[in-house]
Every structure is written in C-alpha cells, then in structure tokens.
Amino acid sequence: MGCGTSFVKYVLFFFNLLVALLGLAVIGIGVAFHLNWTAVKEELNTRLTVAPWLFIIVGSIMFIIAFFGCCGAIRESHCMVVTYAIFLLVIIIVQVVIAVLMFVYGDTIQTNLDNSIASLFTKRTSAGVDKATDAVINSIQQQFECCGKDSATTEYGLIGLPASCCPPNSLACTPANAFDGCRPVITKLYNKWNKPIAGVAIGVACIEVVGALFALCLANSIRNMDRRSRY
C-alpha cells in the first residue's frame, strides 16, 4: 500500500472535518459583518466593502474542498481525493499570493483605509449631509472606540462631543475622557494585525501542504489497490 491507507484515510478525514468547521466559522464571520455593518459598508470606499463577501466566499470554498476531502477519504474514491488535492493546491497558491500582497502592498492598503475614513468625515461636514452618515460615524466611533477623524477636539471642538466619543459609562462626554482619533486608532489596529494575518495565512498554507501530500499519498494507495483488485 505504500502509505498505510487506513491511517492516511482517517488522518485526512479528521483534517478535513476541522477545515470544514473552520470554513463554516469564516462564513459566519462574513455573514455577521454583512448583516451588522450594512450602513458602514454603504458609506466606506467600495474597495473595502468586499471584506464580508471575501470571508463568505473563502469560507464556502474551504467547506467545499473539505467536503471532497472527507468523502474521498471515507469512500476511498481516487477521483474525489485527486480533485481535493488539486483544489487544495490551488487554494494554497492563492493564500500565499494574498499573504505576499499584504506584506508588499500593506502601505497602499493603509493609505486607502485612511482616505476612506477621511472621506467619510468630510462628507458629514459637507452641506446637505443625511442622518445616515451621522449614524455610520457614531457606529464606527463606538465599535472602534475612537472619536473624530484625527482627534476629538479637531473634529468637534471643546464642547458638543457625541456620546459615541466616550466610554458608555461616562457621566459626560468631554475631550478629557474622549477616545483618540479614528484614523490613528484604525491605522494602529491595521498595523497590528496586517502582518500577523499574512503570517497566519502562510502558516495555514504550510499545514495545507501536508494535507495535500496525505491526499496524494492516499490517491496513490487507492489506485494501487484498484490495480491489484483487477488482477
């Protein structure tokens, strides 16, 4: 058998069961973001609104690939296992490319993020702005615990700060207890997680390479058993 078909089969099955659950979790994150941040997505730059759909698509692909892996391993189907290995190799390449782009073009992504935030606050100060923009800004300030484009005082002055600029239990919202500006807060958050996320993507790709090797090994064992059964 070469690889120990039974051992490889069950290792591959449990590996893909874990991947399937992870895929469902990623889909859940994308759906939650899509449902809870509708107003924010409508106001932010279009290039940044693809995030929830990206999560949903990636999670769906992960689940479909894991399905082929689980079924192929349990049924010992050469075709399904080979299909799974091909899909997995493709997704590995995509993950590595995305991770490299995050490392190389991190500054460009950060610039687009800064411009989107600045554009949102600029839109609110323009004439004829609707209440939806105010609601979006208040939501961002609450979610990210930030205040104003660059700071509370430059955006709102010394008085008239919205309640979203301060912690929920504050008796009064003043510049003394207001959050930092949204651009520096979100930029700091992006810089904190950009490279770790890219690193995790590469790490997961390395684990998936092991899964692809197990799949190819199992496919070879299944083919050899089929050949022996014919003679």
Helices and strands as residue ranges (DSSP letters): H 5-36, H 38-43, G 46-48, H 51-75, H 78-104, H 106-125, H 131-144, H 152-156, G 163-165, H 182-230
